[in-house]
Amino acid sequence: MLDDAFNPISRDGAGTIEVALWLQKAFRTLVSYNNKEMNKEAVAHANLAYRYAEETLILPEELEALKEAHKFTTTE
């Protein structure tokens, strides 16, 4: 389910900081449900979205904002 919902957005929206940040917030919300399987999948998708955006974004301040959002998402 997460693959179908998030992978295309992660890939196609990677160059837009607002999309990249929104995705990290969405994955953070999924992690907050404290379901072991959901956490695993949400973190994996957060990592994938981060990697796509990291390769696409060019402004250092956007990359820093993404890094902070990703760190917050994956350290629960």
N, CA, C and O atoms as CSV, one atom per row, in Angstrom:
chain,resi,resn,atom,element,x,y,z
A,1,MET,N,N,0.820,-1.183,0.000
A,1,MET,CA,C,0.000,0.000,0.000
A,1,MET,C,C,0.872,1.259,0.000
A,1,MET,O,O,0.619,2.186,-0.768
A,2,LEU,N,N,1.891,1.294,0.854
A,2,LEU,CA,C,2.750,2.473,0.910
A,2,LEU,C,C,3.524,2.662,-0.388
A,2,LEU,O,O,3.747,3.794,-0.817
A,3,ASP,N,N,3.934,1.567,-1.013
A,3,ASP,CA,C,4.629,1.678,-2.296
A,3,ASP,C,C,3.758,2.413,-3.314
A,3,ASP,O,O,4.212,3.352,-3.968
A,4,ASP,N,N,2.520,1.982,-3.440
A,4,ASP,CA,C,1.612,2.583,-4.419
A,4,ASP,C,C,1.320,4.042,-4.104
A,4,ASP,O,O,1.217,4.868,-5.011
A,5,ALA,N,N,1.188,4.356,-2.843
A,5,ALA,CA,C,0.811,5.715,-2.454
A,5,ALA,C,C,1.986,6.683,-2.486
A,5,ALA,O,O,1.828,7.826,-2.914
A,6,PHE,N,N,3.154,6.248,-2.043
A,6,PHE,CA,C,4.236,7.195,-1.818
A,6,PHE,C,C,5.393,7.145,-2.809
A,6,PHE,O,O,6.035,8.170,-3.036
A,7,ASN,N,N,5.678,6.006,-3.398
A,7,ASN,CA,C,6.838,5.938,-4.287
A,7,ASN,C,C,6.765,6.910,-5.463
A,7,ASN,O,O,7.754,7.588,-5.743
A,8,PRO,N,N,5.630,7.004,-6.163
A,8,PRO,CA,C,5.589,7.971,-7.269
A,8,PRO,C,C,5.744,9.417,-6.806
A,8,PRO,O,O,6.384,10.223,-7.482
A,9,ILE,N,N,5.163,9.745,-5.662
A,9,ILE,CA,C,5.290,11.104,-5.137
A,9,ILE,C,C,6.731,11.371,-4.730
A,9,ILE,O,O,7.265,12.448,-4.996
A,10,SER,N,N,7.362,10.397,-4.089
A,10,SER,CA,C,8.760,10.544,-3.678
A,10,SER,C,C,9.662,10.778,-4.879
A,10,SER,O,O,10.539,11.641,-4.843
A,11,ARG,N,N,9.453,10.026,-5.922
A,11,ARG,CA,C,10.284,10.122,-7.123
A,11,ARG,C,C,10.002,11.407,-7.895
A,11,ARG,O,O,10.921,12.158,-8.222
A,12,ASP,N,N,8.724,11.654,-8.184
A,12,ASP,CA,C,8.369,12.769,-9.064
A,12,ASP,C,C,8.400,14.126,-8.365
A,12,ASP,O,O,8.560,15.156,-9.019
A,13,GLY,N,N,8.249,14.132,-7.047
A,13,GLY,CA,C,8.259,15.385,-6.308
A,13,GLY,C,C,9.577,15.682,-5.634
A,13,GLY,O,O,9.671,16.623,-4.845
A,14,ALA,N,N,10.601,14.895,-5.931
A,14,ALA,CA,C,11.874,15.008,-5.224
A,14,ALA,C,C,12.523,16.376,-5.349
A,14,ALA,O,O,13.250,16.796,-4.450
A,15,GLY,N,N,12.277,17.070,-6.435
A,15,GLY,CA,C,12.916,18.361,-6.652
A,15,GLY,C,C,12.176,19.534,-6.047
A,15,GLY,O,O,12.593,20.681,-6.213
A,16,THR,N,N,11.095,19.271,-5.355
A,16,THR,CA,C,10.297,20.327,-4.737
A,16,THR,C,C,10.380,20.175,-3.227
A,16,THR,O,O,9.896,19.189,-2.671
A,17,ILE,N,N,10.988,21.146,-2.566
A,17,ILE,CA,C,11.224,21.030,-1.126
A,17,ILE,C,C,9.923,20.854,-0.350
A,17,ILE,O,O,9.886,20.108,0.629
A,18,GLU,N,N,8.867,21.523,-0.769
A,18,GLU,CA,C,7.596,21.390,-0.049
A,18,GLU,C,C,7.089,19.960,-0.087
A,18,GLU,O,O,6.563,19.464,0.909
A,19,VAL,N,N,7.238,19.297,-1.211
A,19,VAL,CA,C,6.818,17.899,-1.328
A,19,VAL,C,C,7.719,17.004,-0.479
A,19,VAL,O,O,7.238,16.118,0.227
A,20,ALA,N,N,9.013,17.239,-0.554
A,20,ALA,CA,C,9.955,16.425,0.217
A,20,ALA,C,C,9.702,16.543,1.717
A,20,ALA,O,O,9.747,15.548,2.441
A,21,LEU,N,N,9.436,17.760,2.177
A,21,LEU,CA,C,9.150,17.950,3.605
A,21,LEU,C,C,7.810,17.347,3.988
A,21,LEU,O,O,7.685,16.737,5.049
A,22,TRP,N,N,6.812,17.512,3.138
A,22,TRP,CA,C,5.490,16.939,3.403
A,22,TRP,C,C,5.594,15.423,3.553
A,22,TRP,O,O,4.979,14.837,4.444
A,23,LEU,N,N,6.373,14.796,2.679
A,23,LEU,CA,C,6.539,13.342,2.772
A,23,LEU,C,C,7.164,12.936,4.100
A,23,LEU,O,O,6.711,11.979,4.728
A,24,GLN,N,N,8.188,13.642,4.532
A,24,GLN,CA,C,8.815,13.306,5.813
A,24,GLN,C,C,7.813,13.456,6.957
A,24,GLN,O,O,7.804,12.645,7.883
A,25,LYS,N,N,6.976,14.480,6.898
A,25,LYS,CA,C,5.939,14.659,7.926
A,25,LYS,C,C,4.932,13.517,7.885
A,25,LYS,O,O,4.498,13.034,8.931
A,26,ALA,N,N,4.562,13.086,6.694
A,26,ALA,CA,C,3.613,11.976,6.559
A,26,ALA,C,C,4.209,10.690,7.137
A,26,ALA,O,O,3.527,9.945,7.842
A,27,PHE,N,N,5.478,10.437,6.835
A,27,PHE,CA,C,6.123,9.239,7.367
A,27,PHE,C,C,6.284,9.334,8.875
A,27,PHE,O,O,6.156,8.330,9.576
A,28,ARG,N,N,6.561,10.524,9.380
A,28,ARG,CA,C,6.655,10.723,10.834
A,28,ARG,C,C,5.320,10.383,11.500
A,28,ARG,O,O,5.291,9.762,12.563
A,29,THR,N,N,4.232,10.787,10.878
A,29,THR,CA,C,2.909,10.473,11.407
A,29,THR,C,C,2.696,8.964,11.453
A,29,THR,O,O,2.183,8.440,12.442
A,30,LEU,N,N,3.084,8.264,10.394
A,30,LEU,CA,C,2.935,6.808,10.379
A,30,LEU,C,C,3.791,6.154,11.454
A,30,LEU,O,O,3.353,5.198,12.093
A,31,VAL,N,N,5.000,6.652,11.661
A,31,VAL,CA,C,5.875,6.117,12.709
A,31,VAL,C,C,5.246,6.328,14.084
A,31,VAL,O,O,5.405,5.487,14.969
A,32,SER,N,N,4.546,7.419,14.269
A,32,SER,CA,C,3.973,7.742,15.585
A,32,SER,C,C,2.885,6.766,16.022
A,32,SER,O,O,2.511,6.752,17.195
A,33,TYR,N,N,2.372,5.955,15.110
A,33,TYR,CA,C,1.347,4.977,15.479
A,33,TYR,C,C,1.906,3.813,16.288
A,33,TYR,O,O,1.148,3.017,16.842
A,34,ASN,N,N,3.229,3.713,16.355
A,34,ASN,CA,C,3.905,2.681,17.155
A,34,ASN,C,C,3.483,1.256,16.798
A,34,ASN,O,O,3.291,0.411,17.672
A,35,ASN,N,N,3.343,1.012,15.512
A,35,ASN,CA,C,3.097,-0.327,15.004
A,35,ASN,C,C,4.402,-0.801,14.373
A,35,ASN,O,O,4.902,-0.180,13.435
A,36,LYS,N,N,4.949,-1.888,14.878
A,36,LYS,CA,C,6.278,-2.337,14.476
A,36,LYS,C,C,6.424,-2.472,12.959
A,36,LYS,O,O,7.405,-1.988,12.394
A,37,GLU,N,N,5.482,-3.110,12.302
A,37,GLU,CA,C,5.561,-3.294,10.848
A,37,GLU,C,C,5.400,-1.963,10.117
A,37,GLU,O,O,6.107,-1.693,9.146
A,38,MET,N,N,4.463,-1.131,10.588
A,38,MET,CA,C,4.259,0.175,9.964
A,38,MET,C,C,5.498,1.042,10.136
A,38,MET,O,O,5.909,1.731,9.202
A,39,ASN,N,N,6.098,1.014,11.325
A,39,ASN,CA,C,7.318,1.795,11.567
A,39,ASN,C,C,8.420,1.410,10.579
A,39,ASN,O,O,9.071,2.271,9.988
A,40,LYS,N,N,8.612,0.104,10.415
A,40,LYS,CA,C,9.648,-0.394,9.510
A,40,LYS,C,C,9.412,0.127,8.093
A,40,LYS,O,O,10.337,0.619,7.447
A,41,GLU,N,N,8.194,0.019,7.620
A,41,GLU,CA,C,7.871,0.459,6.262
A,41,GLU,C,C,7.938,1.978,6.121
A,41,GLU,O,O,8.433,2.488,5.115
A,42,ALA,N,N,7.449,2.691,7.114
A,42,ALA,CA,C,7.468,4.156,7.056
A,42,ALA,C,C,8.903,4.678,7.039
A,42,ALA,O,O,9.216,5.602,6.288
A,43,VAL,N,N,9.768,4.102,7.851
A,43,VAL,CA,C,11.166,4.526,7.868
A,43,VAL,C,C,11.840,4.193,6.539
A,43,VAL,O,O,12.612,4.999,6.020
A,44,ALA,N,N,11.560,3.029,5.991
A,44,ALA,CA,C,12.132,2.655,4.695
A,44,ALA,C,C,11.689,3.639,3.609
A,44,ALA,O,O,12.493,4.046,2.770
A,45,HIS,N,N,10.421,4.016,3.626
A,45,HIS,CA,C,9.924,4.975,2.641
A,45,HIS,C,C,10.474,6.382,2.898
A,45,HIS,O,O,10.733,7.124,1.951
A,46,ALA,N,N,10.651,6.748,4.151
A,46,ALA,CA,C,11.266,8.038,4.481
A,46,ALA,C,C,12.688,8.087,3.931
A,46,ALA,O,O,13.119,9.103,3.387
A,47,ASN,N,N,13.408,6.984,4.079
A,47,ASN,CA,C,14.780,6.919,3.570
A,47,ASN,C,C,14.813,7.025,2.046
A,47,ASN,O,O,15.663,7.723,1.491
A,48,LEU,N,N,13.905,6.344,1.376
A,48,LEU,CA,C,13.851,6.393,-0.080
A,48,LEU,C,C,13.524,7.812,-0.560
A,48,LEU,O,O,14.182,8.334,-1.460
A,49,ALA,N,N,12.512,8.423,0.042
A,49,ALA,CA,C,12.132,9.793,-0.339
A,49,ALA,C,C,13.290,10.752,-0.088
A,49,ALA,O,O,13.549,11.645,-0.894
A,50,TYR,N,N,13.981,10.566,1.023
A,50,TYR,CA,C,15.141,11.401,1.341
A,50,TYR,C,C,16.218,11.260,0.274
A,50,TYR,O,O,16.778,12.258,-0.179
A,51,ARG,N,N,16.509,10.035,-0.128
A,51,ARG,CA,C,17.552,9.809,-1.128
A,51,ARG,C,C,17.186,10.442,-2.470
A,51,ARG,O,O,18.031,11.053,-3.124
A,52,TYR,N,N,15.925,10.293,-2.876
A,52,TYR,CA,C,15.485,10.945,-4.123
A,52,TYR,C,C,15.688,12.454,-4.037
A,52,TYR,O,O,16.263,13.058,-4.943
A,53,ALA,N,N,15.222,13.055,-2.963
A,53,ALA,CA,C,15.296,14.511,-2.820
A,53,ALA,C,C,16.741,14.979,-2.672
A,53,ALA,O,O,17.123,16.014,-3.217
A,54,GLU,N,N,17.531,14.223,-1.942
A,54,GLU,CA,C,18.934,14.585,-1.739
A,54,GLU,C,C,19.673,14.663,-3.078
A,54,GLU,O,O,20.557,15.501,-3.252
A,55,GLU,N,N,19.315,13.802,-4.008
A,55,GLU,CA,C,19.952,13.787,-5.325
A,55,GLU,C,C,19.420,14.891,-6.243
A,55,GLU,O,O,20.049,15.211,-7.251
A,56,THR,N,N,18.272,15.470,-5.903
A,56,THR,CA,C,17.600,16.401,-6.808
A,56,THR,C,C,17.680,17.854,-6.351
A,56,THR,O,O,17.867,18.751,-7.174
A,57,LEU,N,N,17.542,18.094,-5.062
A,57,LEU,CA,C,17.573,19.467,-4.546
A,57,LEU,C,C,18.980,20.040,-4.671
A,57,LEU,O,O,19.967,19.325,-4.496
A,58,ILE,N,N,19.065,21.341,-4.975
A,58,ILE,CA,C,20.389,21.933,-5.178
A,58,ILE,C,C,20.730,23.027,-4.168
A,58,ILE,O,O,21.907,23.332,-3.977
A,59,LEU,N,N,19.741,23.618,-3.525
A,59,LEU,CA,C,20.022,24.690,-2.578
A,59,LEU,C,C,20.424,24.119,-1.221
A,59,LEU,O,O,19.721,23.266,-0.679
A,60,PRO,N,N,21.537,24.576,-0.670
A,60,PRO,CA,C,22.006,24.048,0.613
A,60,PRO,C,C,20.981,24.203,1.736
A,60,PRO,O,O,20.850,23.306,2.568
A,61,GLU,N,N,20.260,25.312,1.779
A,61,GLU,CA,C,19.285,25.502,2.847
A,61,GLU,C,C,18.099,24.543,2.721
A,61,GLU,O,O,17.514,24.143,3.728
A,62,GLU,N,N,17.746,24.176,1.495
A,62,GLU,CA,C,16.693,23.171,1.323
A,62,GLU,C,C,17.182,21.795,1.743
A,62,GLU,O,O,16.453,21.039,2.386
A,63,LEU,N,N,18.402,21.476,1.383
A,63,LEU,CA,C,18.974,20.194,1.796
A,63,LEU,C,C,19.086,20.094,3.310
A,63,LEU,O,O,18.859,19.027,3.879
A,64,GLU,N,N,19.431,21.188,3.964
A,64,GLU,CA,C,19.524,21.188,5.428
A,64,GLU,C,C,18.150,20.992,6.062
A,64,GLU,O,O,18.016,20.241,7.029
A,65,ALA,N,N,17.134,21.660,5.528
A,65,ALA,CA,C,15.764,21.496,6.043
A,65,ALA,C,C,15.305,20.056,5.867
A,65,ALA,O,O,14.681,19.485,6.762
A,66,LEU,N,N,15.608,19.475,4.728
A,66,LEU,CA,C,15.251,18.075,4.474
A,66,LEU,C,C,15.976,17.150,5.439
A,66,LEU,O,O,15.379,16.222,5.983
A,67,LYS,N,N,17.259,17.404,5.650
A,67,LYS,CA,C,18.050,16.574,6.565
A,67,LYS,C,C,17.452,16.596,7.970
A,67,LYS,O,O,17.344,15.556,8.619
A,68,GLU,N,N,17.067,17.771,8.431
A,68,GLU,CA,C,16.471,17.893,9.761
A,68,GLU,C,C,15.135,17.154,9.839
A,68,GLU,O,O,14.865,16.455,10.816
A,69,ALA,N,N,14.313,17.308,8.827
A,69,ALA,CA,C,13.010,16.628,8.803
A,69,ALA,C,C,13.197,15.116,8.772
A,69,ALA,O,O,12.487,14.384,9.462
A,70,HIS,N,N,14.147,14.654,7.978
A,70,HIS,CA,C,14.396,13.224,7.882
A,70,HIS,C,C,14.921,12.675,9.202
A,70,HIS,O,O,14.502,11.604,9.641
A,71,LYS,N,N,15.830,13.398,9.833
A,71,LYS,CA,C,16.366,12.975,11.126
A,71,LYS,C,C,15.232,12.844,12.150
A,71,LYS,O,O,15.183,11.881,12.916
A,72,PHE,N,N,14.343,13.804,12.150
A,72,PHE,CA,C,13.203,13.794,13.073
A,72,PHE,C,C,12.274,12.616,12.783
A,72,PHE,O,O,11.691,12.037,13.699
A,73,THR,N,N,12.143,12.269,11.514
A,73,THR,CA,C,11.272,11.156,11.118
A,73,THR,C,C,11.844,9.815,11.524
A,73,THR,O,O,11.104,8.933,11.961
A,74,THR,N,N,13.132,9.648,11.391
A,74,THR,CA,C,13.724,8.315,11.548
A,74,THR,C,C,14.362,8.064,12.904
A,74,THR,O,O,14.979,7.017,13.098
A,75,THR,N,N,14.235,8.982,13.841
A,75,THR,CA,C,14.801,8.763,15.181
A,75,THR,C,C,13.714,8.736,16.224
A,75,THR,O,O,13.652,9.618,17.080
A,76,GLU,N,N,12.876,7.760,16.169
A,76,GLU,CA,C,11.779,7.590,17.148
A,76,GLU,C,C,12.138,6.451,18.061
A,76,GLU,O,O,11.372,6.119,18.965
